[in-house]
Amino acid sequence: MEIRLQKFLSEAGVASRRKAELLMLQGKVEVNGKVVTQLGTKIDPKKDVVVVYGNRKKVEPKQNLVYIMLHKPEGYVTTVKDQFQRPTVLDLLKGVEERVYPVGRLDYDTSGLLLLTNDGELTYRLTHPKHHIEKTYEAKLFGTPSDMDILQFRRGVLIDGKRTQPAKLEILEKGQKYSVVRIVIQEGRNRQVRKMCQAIKHPVAQLKRIGTGTLYLKNLEKGKYRYLTEKEIQYLKKL
């Protein structure tokens, strides 16, 4: 979408619109290598290269930061592109114009809460190993964990040669073949929950992440997304 050059400069934080018009009239603004002095000039921020005298860097449009919660279904990869042409979580974000990226990952065969944003700083903070943010899962397991298995989760489980941080395991339902449990971990190691359950000899039959910190899926339908509220965004930034 094309907009007036002075409006673009103003929104990008270069100068006020009036000052931007003055810069143009003084011949200090270039578009695609050519000086532009006509105040009615329109540009396409996605295609045109705008440079202002004194700062030879390309002027970037102001980024509209967005924060999204997605209920990821099974059968989607948590990447922007997939070498095997499998569907990605971005395919589910119909109507989102901004280019967003997943915060962390969920396995191809795992469903549940996934955050996506274009706020690089927040993504870095939420995925950095030193920040132990609780992630809550509901899992259907083969068999029923014993009290000793629950204690082992509390003490940390040895996977890939390294012990996990203390975790919680709570039994919600017991059946003849399966059990349903709630698991809370503080890390984000590769396929961690599945490997922890495998280590106590109760493999995962089905896995769903229902919460990150105090953010929960609640009634968000599988395959649907919503924008986070301002309160939720501020909560994540304070973690």
C-alpha positions as CSV (number, residue, x, y, z in Angstrom):
1,M,0.0,0.0,0.0
2,E,1.4,3.4,-1.0
3,I,1.6,6.3,1.4
4,R,2.9,9.9,1.2
5,L,6.7,10.1,1.7
6,Q,6.5,12.7,4.5
7,K,4.0,10.5,6.4
8,F,6.3,7.5,6.0
9,L,9.2,9.5,7.4
10,S,7.1,10.7,10.3
11,E,5.8,7.2,11.2
12,A,9.3,5.8,11.0
13,G,10.5,8.3,13.6
14,V,12.8,10.3,11.4
15,A,11.1,13.6,12.0
16,S,7.7,15.2,12.5
17,R,5.7,15.4,9.3
18,R,6.4,19.2,8.9
19,K,10.1,18.6,9.4
20,A,10.0,15.7,7.0
21,E,8.5,18.0,4.4
22,L,11.3,20.5,5.0
23,L,13.9,17.8,4.5
24,M,12.3,16.9,1.2
25,L,12.2,20.5,0.0
26,Q,15.9,20.9,1.0
27,G,16.7,17.9,-1.3
28,K,17.8,15.7,1.6
29,V,15.6,12.7,0.9
30,E,16.3,10.0,-1.7
31,V,13.9,7.3,-2.9
32,N,15.6,4.4,-4.8
33,G,18.7,6.6,-5.3
34,K,17.0,9.7,-6.6
35,V,16.4,12.9,-4.7
36,V,12.7,13.6,-4.2
37,T,11.4,17.2,-3.5
38,Q,7.8,16.8,-4.6
39,L,5.6,16.8,-1.4
40,G,2.9,14.7,-3.0
41,T,5.2,11.8,-3.7
42,K,3.9,8.4,-2.6
43,I,6.0,5.3,-1.9
44,D,5.5,1.7,-1.1
45,P,7.3,1.0,2.2
46,K,7.7,-2.7,1.4
47,K,9.4,-2.1,-2.0
48,D,11.0,1.4,-2.1
49,V,14.4,2.3,-0.5
50,V,14.3,5.6,1.4
51,V,17.5,7.3,2.6
52,V,17.8,10.6,4.4
53,Y,20.9,12.9,4.1
54,G,23.1,12.6,7.1
55,N,22.1,9.0,7.8
56,R,22.8,6.8,4.9
57,K,21.0,3.8,6.3
58,K,17.7,2.7,4.8
59,V,14.8,4.1,6.6
60,E,12.7,1.2,8.0
61,P,9.0,1.4,8.5
62,K,7.8,1.4,12.1
63,Q,7.0,-2.1,13.1
64,N,3.6,-2.9,14.4
65,L,4.3,-5.3,17.3
66,V,1.8,-8.1,17.6
67,Y,1.4,-10.9,20.2
68,I,-0.6,-14.0,19.3
69,M,-1.7,-17.1,21.2
70,L,-2.4,-20.1,18.9
71,H,-4.0,-23.4,19.7
72,K,-1.7,-25.5,17.6
73,P,-3.2,-28.8,16.2
74,E,-1.1,-31.9,15.7
75,G,0.3,-32.3,12.2
76,Y,1.8,-28.8,12.0
77,V,5.5,-27.9,12.3
78,T,6.6,-24.9,14.4
79,T,8.8,-23.3,11.8
80,V,8.4,-20.6,9.2
81,K,9.3,-23.1,6.3
82,D,9.6,-26.8,6.2
83,Q,11.9,-28.7,3.9
84,F,9.4,-31.6,3.6
85,Q,6.6,-29.2,2.6
86,R,4.5,-30.0,5.7
87,P,2.0,-27.4,6.9
88,T,3.5,-24.9,9.3
89,V,1.8,-23.0,12.2
90,L,1.9,-19.8,10.1
91,D,-0.6,-21.4,7.7
92,L,-3.2,-21.1,10.5
93,L,-2.7,-17.3,10.9
94,K,-5.2,-16.1,8.3
95,G,-5.7,-12.4,8.5
96,V,-2.4,-11.6,10.2
97,E,-0.5,-9.2,8.0
98,E,2.6,-8.9,10.2
99,R,5.5,-11.4,9.8
100,V,5.5,-13.2,13.1
101,Y,7.7,-16.0,14.5
102,P,7.0,-18.8,17.0
103,V,8.3,-18.4,20.5
104,G,9.9,-21.7,21.2
105,R,8.5,-24.9,19.7
106,L,5.9,-27.6,19.9
107,D,6.6,-31.0,18.3
108,Y,4.8,-31.9,15.1
109,D,2.7,-34.5,17.0
110,T,2.0,-32.2,20.0
111,S,-0.9,-29.8,20.2
112,G,-1.6,-26.8,22.4
113,L,-0.6,-23.3,23.4
114,L,2.0,-21.6,21.1
115,L,2.9,-17.9,21.3
116,L,3.9,-16.0,18.1
117,T,5.2,-12.5,17.8
118,N,7.5,-10.1,15.9
119,D,8.9,-8.7,19.1
120,G,12.5,-10.1,18.9
121,E,13.6,-8.9,22.3
122,L,10.7,-10.6,24.1
123,T,11.2,-13.8,22.1
124,Y,14.8,-13.9,23.2
125,R,13.9,-13.3,26.8
126,L,11.2,-16.0,26.9
127,T,13.4,-18.6,25.2
128,H,16.6,-18.0,27.0
129,P,17.6,-21.0,29.2
130,K,18.3,-18.8,32.3
131,H,14.6,-17.8,32.5
132,H,12.7,-20.7,34.1
133,I,9.2,-20.1,32.9
134,E,6.7,-22.8,33.8
135,K,5.0,-24.7,31.0
136,T,2.0,-26.8,31.8
137,Y,1.0,-29.9,29.8
138,E,-1.7,-32.5,29.9
139,A,-0.6,-35.9,28.7
140,K,-2.2,-39.3,28.0
141,L,0.3,-41.9,29.1
142,F,0.6,-45.7,28.7
143,G,0.0,-47.1,32.2
144,T,-0.1,-45.1,35.4
145,P,3.0,-43.5,37.1
146,S,3.7,-44.7,40.6
147,D,4.5,-42.5,43.6
148,M,8.2,-43.2,43.0
149,D,7.8,-41.9,39.4
150,I,6.2,-38.7,40.7
151,L,9.1,-38.3,43.2
152,Q,11.5,-38.8,40.4
153,F,9.9,-35.9,38.5
154,R,10.3,-33.7,41.6
155,R,14.0,-34.6,41.8
156,G,14.7,-34.2,38.1
157,V,14.8,-36.9,35.4
158,L,18.0,-37.9,33.6
159,I,17.5,-37.4,29.8
160,D,20.2,-37.1,27.2
161,G,22.9,-37.5,29.9
162,K,21.7,-34.4,31.8
163,R,19.2,-34.1,34.7
164,T,16.2,-31.9,34.2
165,Q,15.1,-29.1,36.5
166,P,12.6,-30.3,39.2
167,A,9.2,-30.9,37.6
168,K,5.7,-31.7,38.7
169,L,3.5,-34.7,37.8
170,E,-0.1,-35.0,38.9
171,I,-2.4,-37.9,38.0
172,L,-5.8,-36.7,36.8
173,E,-7.4,-39.9,35.6
174,K,-6.5,-43.6,35.9
175,G,-7.6,-46.3,33.4
176,Q,-6.8,-49.9,32.7
177,K,-4.4,-49.1,29.8
178,Y,-3.9,-45.3,30.0
179,S,-3.7,-42.5,32.5
180,V,-4.1,-38.7,32.1
181,V,-1.6,-36.5,33.9
182,R,-0.7,-32.9,34.3
183,I,3.0,-32.1,34.0
184,V,4.7,-28.8,34.8
185,I,8.3,-28.1,33.6
186,Q,10.5,-25.1,33.7
187,E,12.7,-25.7,30.7
188,G,12.3,-26.1,27.0
189,R,14.6,-28.9,26.0
190,N,14.0,-30.9,22.8
191,R,11.0,-33.2,23.3
192,Q,11.6,-32.9,27.0
193,V,8.2,-34.1,28.3
194,R,8.1,-37.1,26.0
195,K,11.7,-38.1,27.0
196,M,10.9,-37.7,30.7
197,C,7.9,-39.9,30.5
198,Q,9.8,-42.5,28.4
199,A,12.5,-42.4,31.2
200,I,9.9,-43.5,33.8
201,K,8.6,-46.2,31.4
202,H,5.2,-44.5,30.8
203,P,5.5,-43.3,27.1
204,V,3.3,-40.5,25.9
205,A,0.3,-41.5,23.8
206,Q,-1.0,-37.9,23.4
207,L,0.4,-34.5,24.5
208,K,-1.0,-31.0,24.8
209,R,0.5,-27.9,26.2
210,I,-2.3,-26.0,28.1
211,G,-0.3,-23.1,29.7
212,T,2.8,-20.9,29.6
213,G,3.3,-19.1,32.9
214,T,-0.2,-17.8,33.8
215,L,-1.4,-17.8,30.2
216,Y,-3.8,-20.7,29.4
217,L,-5.6,-21.9,26.4
218,K,-9.0,-22.1,28.2
219,N,-11.7,-22.2,25.5
220,L,-9.5,-21.3,22.5
221,E,-10.5,-23.9,19.8
222,K,-7.9,-26.0,18.2
223,G,-6.5,-24.4,15.0
224,K,-7.7,-20.9,16.1
225,Y,-5.7,-17.9,17.4
226,R,-6.3,-14.7,19.3
227,Y,-4.3,-11.6,20.1
228,L,-3.0,-11.2,23.6
229,T,-4.5,-8.5,25.8
230,E,-2.4,-5.6,27.0
231,K,-2.4,-7.1,30.5
232,E,-1.0,-10.4,29.1
233,I,1.7,-8.7,27.1
234,Q,2.9,-6.7,30.1
235,Y,2.9,-9.9,32.2
236,L,5.2,-11.6,29.6
237,K,7.5,-8.6,29.5
238,K,7.9,-8.7,33.3
239,L,8.9,-12.4,33.4
